[in-house]
């Protein structure tokens, strides 16, 4: 088998299964990490609770539960082709809140003296969501059967 034939097979495999793999990964991650919040066992809980005090309704624990169930809904919606639009919309709204600690808690999300280029582990955890947004754009781009080469 030539390199070109091998490359076409591998590329075809990735084109065929890549989007489904991303959707299933979204489902697993959002359901898993989301359900930890209302169960009270999320390692992200302190960050979430510290981010929401400025909101006019509910306390931090209530917001933690709401956000957790919201994430579960995102995960479930990504698992079904018919609800991808819902998943992307819920994800877009959730991501606004996800990036809030970078603004309201820079002392937690950036190393002292290294704002804005030296994120802490928490800051890296948040910034990596740029990849989640990018993957959601790819998945969302498939809802009308679009196949675009860039």
QUIUR-V863163 format. One record per helix or strand of 2 or more residues. SS is the DSSP state (hx for helix, st for strand). FROM is the first residue (numbers start at 1). TO is the last residue. Records with the same first field share a line. If there is no record, write none. Layout:
# QUIUR-V863163
SS->FROM-TO / FROM-TO
This chain:
# QUIUR-V863163
hx->3-39 / 45-51 / 60-79 / 81-104 / 106-109 / 121-127 / 129-140
